[in-house]
């Protein structure tokens, strides 16, 4: 065998060895991806449910807790995660998962505004639980501009702190990807009136700026939390407007980057317009297409069914919790999040016990969702 032949064989062996190493690494990476959420999760503001009894129920997989930035970093660089730690400890002791959502936007801390952050203001209606007493009154909210670099830098610092605290915590299920928002956690502009939209445009708003800001935040989450299950909440580009271009661009970006630790999410499952709006149908179709490409998704109830039943005049939500969950199941959702009062009775003699009205429906939906995971 000549020297050139030996050299050629040696080179081929190295190439094959290299390919083998790459395949092993890829296999390990795929194996280490955190699992997709499955079943029914309770949902609510974390500080209101620190001792939640939902973890005790066999038909509840865990809880998704919602936290405002200003409650956790009241002073610049000074963090207080004691309440989250309490819930993490409870989830761990019960063998359940705690998912974490963090809201900047209208929950940005006051100290941030002293750093030269550009802001936007808009008219917002009172939250659902307040609107009943306020009779439709509105208020003016002010938040950092979603693409402001000072805001994004400080938000990424906060996300890095979350990663340091909970990135390796097995009792923490998913962490929501959020940042360029005005209100809540979804990929939408909360401003709805034309006058507010025009003011936003004067401040420099463009679709490309929003997309770039979201990509910046997605990349940072992947950098510091790539070992966790991440979830991106999709919505229409602007509240009340038909376009879902941003949502489509972000789904495409996640898929192109092959971020297989990322799932998608929509937050208005039992809103009446969820089944009638053409825009909503397009978002649902987008989720189904993502699932066909190998990406899971979940739904969250827009409002509490328990509260809706007490307010019989309200036509904003579907009164049947089971009917709403059935839509999510038929769409192919992997998990559904139900407001805490629909799982644990909030008032009266039954307070703190399973909400008897919905127990059978929740058990049925939980089993069905676990079945979705086997398909």
C-alpha positions as CSV (number, residue, x, y, z in Angstrom):
1,X,0.0,0.0,0.0
2,X,1.5,3.3,-1.1
3,X,2.1,6.3,1.1
4,X,-0.6,8.4,-0.7
5,X,-3.2,5.6,-0.2
6,X,-2.4,5.4,3.5
7,X,-2.7,9.1,3.8
8,X,-6.1,9.0,2.0
9,X,-7.4,6.2,4.2
10,X,-6.2,8.1,7.3
11,X,-8.0,11.2,6.2
12,X,-11.2,9.3,5.5
13,X,-11.0,7.8,9.0
14,X,-10.6,11.2,10.6
15,X,-13.6,12.5,8.6
16,X,-15.8,9.5,9.7
17,X,-14.6,9.9,13.3
18,X,-15.5,13.6,13.1
19,X,-19.0,12.9,11.7
20,X,-19.5,10.3,14.5
21,X,-18.6,12.9,17.1
22,X,-21.0,15.4,15.6
23,X,-23.8,12.9,15.6
24,X,-23.1,12.0,19.2
25,X,-23.1,15.7,20.2
26,X,-26.4,16.2,18.2
27,X,-27.9,13.2,19.8
28,X,-26.9,14.4,23.3
29,X,-28.3,17.9,22.6
30,X,-31.6,16.4,21.4
31,X,-31.8,14.2,24.4
32,X,-31.1,17.1,26.8
33,X,-33.9,19.3,25.5
34,X,-36.3,20.0,28.4
35,X,-39.6,18.2,28.0
36,X,-42.7,19.9,26.5
37,X,-45.3,20.9,29.1
38,X,-48.2,18.4,29.1
39,X,-51.7,18.5,30.7
40,X,-53.4,21.2,32.7
41,X,-51.6,24.0,34.6
42,X,-53.0,26.5,37.0
43,X,-52.4,30.1,36.2
44,X,-52.3,33.4,38.1
45,X,-50.2,36.1,39.6
46,X,-47.5,34.4,41.6
47,X,-47.6,36.6,44.7
48,X,-51.4,35.7,45.1
49,X,-50.8,31.9,45.2
50,X,-47.6,31.3,47.1
51,X,-49.3,28.4,49.0
52,X,-51.3,27.1,46.1
53,X,-53.2,23.9,46.7
54,X,-53.2,23.1,42.9
55,X,-50.0,21.2,43.3
56,X,-51.8,18.6,45.4
57,X,-54.2,17.6,42.5
58,X,-53.2,14.6,40.4
59,X,-54.9,16.1,37.3
60,X,-52.8,19.3,37.5
61,X,-49.3,19.2,36.1
62,X,-48.2,22.3,37.9
63,X,-48.7,26.1,37.9
64,X,-47.7,29.0,35.7
65,X,-47.0,32.1,37.8
66,X,-46.9,35.6,36.5
67,X,-44.5,38.2,37.9
68,X,-44.0,41.9,37.4
69,X,-40.4,43.2,36.9
70,X,-40.9,46.0,39.4
71,X,-41.8,43.6,42.2
72,X,-38.6,41.6,41.8
73,X,-36.0,44.4,41.2
74,X,-37.4,47.4,43.1
75,X,-33.9,49.0,43.2
76,X,-31.3,49.0,40.4
77,X,-29.4,45.7,40.6
78,X,-31.1,44.6,43.9
79,X,-33.2,41.5,43.4
80,X,-35.8,39.9,45.6
81,X,-36.8,36.4,44.6
82,X,-38.1,35.1,48.0
83,X,-41.7,34.6,46.8
84,X,-40.6,32.7,43.7
85,X,-38.2,30.6,45.9
86,X,-41.1,29.7,48.1
87,X,-43.2,28.5,45.2
88,X,-40.3,26.6,43.7
89,X,-39.8,24.8,47.0
90,X,-43.5,23.9,47.1
91,X,-43.5,22.6,43.6
92,X,-40.3,20.6,44.3
93,X,-41.9,19.1,47.4
94,X,-45.0,18.1,45.5
95,X,-43.2,16.7,42.5
96,X,-44.8,19.3,40.2
97,X,-43.5,22.0,37.8
98,X,-43.6,25.8,38.2
99,X,-43.5,27.8,35.0
100,X,-42.4,31.4,35.1
101,X,-43.7,34.4,33.2
102,X,-42.0,37.8,33.7
103,X,-43.7,41.1,32.5
104,X,-41.6,44.2,31.8
105,X,-43.5,47.0,29.9
106,X,-46.0,48.5,32.3
107,X,-44.3,46.7,35.1
108,X,-40.9,48.2,34.5
109,X,-39.5,49.6,37.8
110,X,-39.5,53.3,38.4
111,X,-35.7,53.5,38.7
112,X,-35.4,52.5,35.0
113,X,-37.1,55.8,33.9
114,X,-34.3,57.8,35.5
115,X,-31.7,56.3,33.1
116,X,-32.9,58.1,30.0
117,X,-35.2,55.4,28.7
118,X,-37.6,56.6,25.9
119,X,-41.2,56.0,26.8
120,X,-44.6,55.6,25.1
121,X,-48.1,56.3,26.6
122,X,-51.5,55.0,25.5
123,X,-55.1,54.7,26.7
124,X,-55.9,51.3,28.2
125,X,-59.1,49.9,29.5
126,X,-59.2,48.6,33.1
127,X,-58.4,45.0,33.6
128,X,-61.4,42.6,33.4
129,X,-61.8,42.3,37.2
130,X,-61.7,46.1,37.5
131,X,-63.9,47.0,34.5
132,X,-67.1,45.7,36.2
133,X,-66.8,48.4,38.9
134,X,-65.2,51.1,36.7
135,X,-68.0,50.8,34.0
136,X,-65.6,50.8,31.1
137,X,-63.4,53.7,32.2
138,X,-59.8,53.8,30.9
139,X,-56.5,55.0,32.1
140,X,-53.2,56.2,30.6
141,X,-50.3,53.9,30.9
142,X,-46.6,54.7,30.2
143,X,-44.0,52.1,29.4
144,X,-40.5,52.0,27.9
145,X,-40.4,51.9,24.1
146,X,-40.1,48.1,23.3
147,X,-37.0,48.7,21.2
148,X,-35.2,51.2,23.4
149,X,-31.6,50.0,23.9
150,X,-31.3,51.1,27.5
151,X,-34.5,49.2,28.4
152,X,-33.3,46.1,26.4
153,X,-29.9,46.1,28.1
154,X,-31.4,46.2,31.6
155,X,-34.0,43.6,30.7
156,X,-31.4,41.3,29.4
157,X,-29.5,41.8,32.7
158,X,-32.6,40.8,34.6
159,X,-33.1,37.7,32.3
160,X,-29.5,36.7,33.1
161,X,-30.2,36.9,36.8
162,X,-33.2,34.6,36.3
163,X,-31.0,32.2,34.4
164,X,-28.5,32.3,37.3
165,X,-31.2,31.6,39.8
166,X,-33.4,29.1,38.0
167,X,-31.6,27.9,34.9
168,X,-30.6,24.6,36.6
169,X,-33.7,24.2,38.8
170,X,-35.5,21.0,37.8
171,X,-38.8,22.2,39.5
172,X,-39.0,25.1,37.1
173,X,-40.7,24.0,33.9
174,X,-40.7,26.6,31.2
175,X,-39.6,30.2,31.2
176,X,-41.5,32.7,29.0
177,X,-39.5,34.6,26.4
178,X,-40.5,38.3,26.8
179,X,-39.2,41.8,26.6
180,X,-40.4,44.1,23.8
181,X,-43.9,44.4,25.2
182,X,-46.1,47.2,26.5
183,X,-48.5,45.1,28.5
184,X,-48.6,41.4,29.3
185,X,-46.2,38.9,27.7
186,X,-47.3,38.6,24.1
187,X,-45.9,39.8,20.8
188,X,-48.4,42.6,20.4
189,X,-48.6,46.4,20.7
190,X,-51.1,47.1,23.4
191,X,-52.0,50.6,22.0
192,X,-55.3,50.3,20.1
193,X,-56.5,53.9,19.3
194,X,-55.3,55.5,16.1
195,X,-54.1,58.5,18.1
196,X,-51.9,56.2,20.3
197,X,-50.6,54.3,17.3
198,X,-49.7,57.5,15.5
199,X,-47.9,58.7,18.6
200,X,-46.0,55.4,18.7
201,X,-45.0,55.9,15.1
202,X,-43.7,59.4,15.9
203,X,-41.5,57.8,18.5
204,X,-39.9,55.6,15.8
205,X,-42.1,52.5,15.7
206,X,-41.6,50.2,12.7
207,X,-42.3,46.5,12.1
208,X,-38.6,45.9,11.6
209,X,-37.7,47.6,14.9
210,X,-40.1,45.3,16.7
211,X,-38.8,42.2,14.9
212,X,-35.2,43.2,15.7
213,X,-36.0,43.8,19.3
214,X,-37.7,40.4,19.7
215,X,-34.8,38.6,17.9
216,X,-32.4,40.3,20.3
217,X,-34.4,39.0,23.2
218,X,-34.8,35.5,21.8
219,X,-31.1,35.3,21.2
220,X,-30.3,36.4,24.8
221,X,-32.7,33.8,26.2
222,X,-31.1,31.1,24.1
223,X,-27.7,32.3,25.3
224,X,-28.4,32.2,29.0
225,X,-31.3,29.8,29.2
226,X,-30.7,27.4,26.3
227,X,-30.9,24.5,28.7
228,X,-34.5,25.3,29.6
229,X,-37.8,24.9,27.9
230,X,-38.6,28.4,26.5
231,X,-42.1,29.6,25.4
232,X,-42.9,32.5,23.1
233,X,-46.5,34.0,23.3
234,X,-47.9,35.0,20.0
235,X,-50.6,37.5,19.1
236,X,-51.7,40.0,16.4
237,X,-49.1,42.7,15.7
238,X,-51.3,45.5,17.2
239,X,-54.3,45.0,19.5
240,X,-57.4,44.9,17.4
241,X,-55.6,44.9,14.1
242,X,-55.7,41.9,11.6
243,X,-52.0,41.5,10.8
244,X,-50.0,38.6,12.3
245,X,-46.8,39.3,10.3
246,X,-44.6,39.7,13.4
247,X,-45.9,36.4,14.8
248,X,-45.2,34.6,11.5
249,X,-41.7,36.1,11.2
250,X,-40.8,35.1,14.8
251,X,-42.1,31.5,14.3
252,X,-40.0,31.3,11.1
253,X,-37.0,32.7,12.9
254,X,-37.2,30.1,15.7
255,X,-37.6,27.3,13.1
256,X,-34.8,28.5,10.9
257,X,-32.5,28.7,13.9
258,X,-33.7,25.2,14.9
259,X,-34.3,26.3,18.5
260,X,-36.1,23.0,19.4
261,X,-36.2,23.9,23.1
262,X,-38.8,26.6,22.2
263,X,-42.6,26.2,22.2
264,X,-45.3,28.6,21.2
265,X,-48.3,29.9,23.1
266,X,-51.6,31.9,22.8
267,X,-53.4,33.5,25.7
268,X,-57.1,33.9,24.9
269,X,-58.6,30.4,24.6
270,X,-62.0,31.1,26.2
271,X,-62.5,34.6,24.9
272,X,-65.7,34.6,22.7
273,X,-63.9,36.1,19.8
274,X,-61.3,33.3,19.8
275,X,-63.7,31.2,17.7
276,X,-65.0,34.0,15.5
277,X,-62.1,36.2,14.6
278,X,-60.3,35.6,11.3
279,X,-57.1,36.9,12.8
280,X,-57.3,34.4,15.6
281,X,-58.0,31.6,13.2
282,X,-54.8,32.5,11.3
283,X,-52.8,32.4,14.6
284,X,-54.4,29.0,15.3
285,X,-53.4,27.8,11.8
286,X,-49.9,29.2,12.4
287,X,-49.6,27.1,15.6
288,X,-50.8,24.0,13.8
289,X,-48.2,24.5,11.0
290,X,-45.5,24.9,13.7
291,X,-46.6,21.6,15.3
292,X,-46.4,19.9,11.9
293,X,-42.8,21.1,11.8
294,X,-42.1,19.6,15.2
295,X,-42.8,22.5,17.5
296,X,-45.3,22.2,20.4
297,X,-47.7,24.9,21.6
298,X,-50.0,25.6,24.5
299,X,-53.1,27.7,25.2
300,X,-54.1,29.9,28.2
301,X,-57.6,30.9,29.2
302,X,-58.2,34.6,28.6
303,X,-60.4,35.0,31.7
304,X,-61.6,33.0,34.6
305,X,-64.7,31.0,33.8
306,X,-65.7,31.2,37.5
307,X,-65.7,35.0,37.4
308,X,-67.6,35.0,34.1
309,X,-70.4,32.9,35.5
310,X,-70.9,35.3,38.4
311,X,-71.3,38.1,35.8
312,X,-74.0,36.6,33.7
313,X,-74.3,39.8,31.5
314,X,-70.8,39.4,30.3
315,X,-70.6,38.0,26.8
316,X,-66.8,38.3,26.5
317,X,-66.0,34.7,27.4
318,X,-67.4,31.3,26.6
319,X,-69.3,30.2,29.8
320,X,-68.4,26.5,29.3
321,X,-64.8,25.8,30.4
322,X,-65.0,22.3,29.0
323,X,-66.1,23.6,25.6
324,X,-63.1,26.0,25.5
325,X,-60.7,23.3,26.5
326,X,-62.1,21.0,23.8
327,X,-61.1,23.5,21.2
328,X,-57.5,23.6,22.5
329,X,-57.4,19.8,22.5
330,X,-58.7,19.5,19.0
331,X,-56.2,22.1,17.7
332,X,-53.4,19.9,19.0
333,X,-52.2,21.8,22.1
334,X,-49.8,20.1,24.4
335,X,-50.9,22.0,27.5
336,X,-53.7,24.3,28.6
337,X,-53.4,26.9,31.4
338,X,-56.6,27.5,33.5
339,X,-57.1,30.4,35.9
340,X,-56.4,29.4,39.5
341,X,-60.0,30.2,40.7
342,X,-61.4,27.6,38.3
343,X,-59.2,25.0,39.8
344,X,-59.2,26.0,43.5
345,X,-62.4,27.6,44.9
346,X,-61.5,31.2,45.9
347,X,-64.5,32.1,48.1
348,X,-67.0,30.8,50.6
349,X,-67.0,27.6,52.6
350,X,-65.2,25.7,49.8
351,X,-62.3,28.2,49.7
352,X,-59.0,26.4,49.3
353,X,-60.6,23.2,48.1
354,X,-60.8,21.9,44.5
355,X,-63.5,23.9,42.6
356,X,-66.1,21.2,42.4
357,X,-67.9,22.7,39.4
358,X,-64.9,22.0,37.1
359,X,-63.2,18.9,38.6
360,X,-64.6,16.5,36.0
361,X,-63.9,18.8,33.1
362,X,-60.3,19.3,34.2
363,X,-59.7,15.6,34.7
364,X,-61.1,14.9,31.2
365,X,-59.0,17.6,29.6
366,X,-55.8,16.6,31.5
367,X,-56.1,13.0,30.3
368,X,-56.9,14.2,26.7
369,X,-53.9,16.5,26.6
370,X,-51.6,13.7,27.8
371,X,-53.1,11.7,24.9
372,X,-52.2,14.5,22.5
373,X,-48.6,14.0,23.6
374,X,-48.7,10.3,22.5
375,X,-49.9,11.1,19.0
